[in-house]
Structure formats: C-alpha cells, structure tokens
C-alpha cells in the first residue's frame, strides 16, 4: 500500500524545523523563532532525534496522557523540542519540560489534537490514492508542523530519468494542489526536496 506513516508521532522521534507559529512562554520554556531554512531532510530524522531521547522519554508520555490537549511534538534542527498544544499550556506538560532542564518552544492554540492531525493526513493520502495514476510514483505524505502549524506535507518522488522526473514532478504537483482538506489543516509540497529511486532527497529544480 502506498502510504507513509506520519512523521510526528507519539514521543516525537522526529527532527524538523518549524516555520512560523505563535509561541508562549512558561517556567523553563523560552519561545524563539525558527527558520524554514534550518529544516532537515527526512534522511536526518532518526539520527537527529537520538541526542534528545531523554527529553522525549520524559515529556512524551506526559503529552500522550493529555490526548485532548496534545497536537504535535518534534525536535528542530538545533535539537530544541517543539511542542504544540490544542489550546492553552497544560501545567503538567510545563512541569515535565521544566524538570528536564531543557528549553522548549511551546505552540499554543493550534486548534486540533494529534489524533485529528494524523487523521487529516491519512484522509489526504486515501483521497489521493483513489485517483493517483499508476505510472506516477506516489509522494511521501505526513504531518509536517515544520512547514506550518497544521501543515500536511508532501515530498515528491520521481522515476529517475530526467524527462520522466520532470513529468512526475509536474503531474504530482498538480494532483496535490487539487487535493482538499479542511481548516485548520493545509497541504504543502516540500519545495526543497524530492526523492528519486534509491537515492537521498535532492532539491527540486523546475
């Protein structure tokens, strides 16, 4: 089945940079702006998460115990945790963050839960699969708060040959741009990366 699991799950074993969000401060929590230019490629995800496994182990279970308040959790390119909350900051989460002794970026008022975020991404995948051409590689799709709060990201995949690659990119882009999702979610194509067969992500040139 052509499907990619969501990149931001459970204890947040991901490492992507957030671009644009409302930050809130709490004891031991310091909001700072992150740049989209700092985004890591999917190849870096697992390796970049390793240094912050202690934070994830301490805070992840606390977040998961508040399913109605938890929206997303990942690490940016500076290995700083980024936590999204449905509405206001949850005291138990803030306490867990403070106890780690690490700083974290807190995104309040996302307007959705992690379960709703994942479900929205799954729906986009299912809808696209219904009409996706058999001769065009299906993109990698998942929740991507690094592209914006509520963003569902797509990384295009090419056939490898230069002419086929250009055709794949053009056709994939058109189909994804026509896909529908409801607010507060949006679908965005990762303009910085594209996958070819058996190779790492490269810049999209079109």
N, C-alpha and C positions, 0 to 999 in steps of 0.2 A: 504494500500500500504506500502510495506516495504521500508521506506525511512526516513532518519534523516535529519533534517534541518541543514544547515551549522552552525558551532559553532561560527564563526566570522562574524557577520553581522552588518549592519547599524552603530549604535552608539557604537558598541564594548562592548556589555554586556557579556563579557567572561573574564575568568581569568586563563590563561595558561602561562607557561614559555617558552621563546624562546631559542632554542639551535642552535647557530651558525648563524651569519648574519653579513653583513657589516654595520657598524653604522656610522652615520655622525653627527657632532655637529652643533648647531646653538645657537643663543642667548637664554639662558634659557634652553637649551636642552643639556643633558650630556649623551653621549653614554657609556654604560658599558656592560660587558659580562654577559649573564645569563646562568645558568646551567640547563641541562635537568633534573638533579636530583631534581630541585625545582618544577617540574611540578605538578599541582593539578589534582585530579581525576575529572571526569565530575560531581560528586556529589557536589563539591565545587564551581562550576562555578557561579551559581546565587548568593550565599552568598558572595563570594569574590568580586563581582562587585559592591555591594552596597556602600562601602566607597568611591568609585571613581565615583559615579554617577554625581557629579558636574562637574568633568573633562569631562566625556562623553557628558554631556549636552552642554558644551561649545565648545568642539572640534569636536564632531561627526558630527553636521550639516555642519561645515566648510569643513570637509573631503568629505562629500556627495555632496557638491556643486562643487567638482572637480573630477567627475567620471573618467576622463581620467588619473588622477594622483594618485588616491587612490587605494591601494592594500589590506591593512588589518589594523585592529585596535583592540587591546585587552589589558588586564592587566595581568602582570606576577604575580608570587606567592608573590612578595613583594609589590604588588599593584602599580607597576610602569607602566605607559602606554607605549605600544609598537606600533608604527605607521609605516606601510610600504607604500612606495611611488613608483610609477612606474618608475620614473627616478630621477630627482634632487628634492631637497626640495622645497616645494612651499611656498613663502613668507607669504601668508595669513595663511597657516597652522602653520608656525613657530610663527607668531604673536599671533595666538589663543592660542598656547601652552604656550608662554611666559606670556600672560595675566592671565593664571590660577595660575601662581606662582609655578607650579609643574614641576619636571623634567620628561623628556620622552626619550625613546630610539627611534631613527629615523632610519629606514632601507630604504636606497635609492637603486635605480636601480634594483627593483625586476623583471622588465621586463614584468609585467602583471598588469591588473586592478582587482579590487574587483569583478566586473561582470564576467570577464574571469576566475578568480579563482573559483567562485561559479559554473560557467557553466562547468568547468573541473570536479569538484567534482560530479555534477549532472550526467555528462556523465559516470563517473566511476560507479555510482550507477545503472544507466539504463543498462549499458553493463553487469554488474554482475547479475542483476535481470533476464536477458534473459535466463541464463543457470543455475541459482542457484538451487541446489537440495531442494526439498520441505521438506526433513527431517533434514535439517541443518539450524539452526537459522541464519537469515541474520544479518551481522555486522552493527554496528553504523559507518557511514561514513560521513565525512565532511572535510572542510578546516582546516588544523592544522599547522599554521605557527610556533607553538611552537616546532614542530618536525623538522623544517627546512623551509626556505623560499620556498614557492610553494608546500609544502607537503600536500597531501591529506591523512588524517589518517583514520585508521580502528580499532575499538575496537571489538574484537571477543565476541560472545555470545554463551554460552554453553547450553546443555539440562539439566544440573543439576547433573545427575548421573555421577559418576566418569568415568566409561567406555565411556558413551556417550559424556561426556565433552572432554575427550582426543580425541575421534573420531571427534567431532565437530571442535576442535582446529586444528587438522591435516588437515582435509578437507578444512576448511575455509582458513587456511594459504596458502594451495596450490592454491586454486582458486584466492585468492587475489594477490599472487605473479605472477600469469599468466596474470593478468589484464594489460591493456595497457593504457598509457597516454603519451602525447607529452610534450617535454621540453617547458617551464621551470618547469613543474609540475612533481611530483613523487608520488607514492603510498607507504605509510609506515604503517606497523602494529604497534599499540601501544603495545610494549612488556611488559609494566609494569602493564597493567590492562586487565581484562576480566570480562564480565558480566555473571552471572547465573540468572535463573528465580527469579524475585522478590528479588534480593539481590544487595548490592553495589559492585562496582568494586573490584576485588582482583587481586593479582599478578598471572601472567601466569606461570605455572610450567610444563615444558615439556623438 
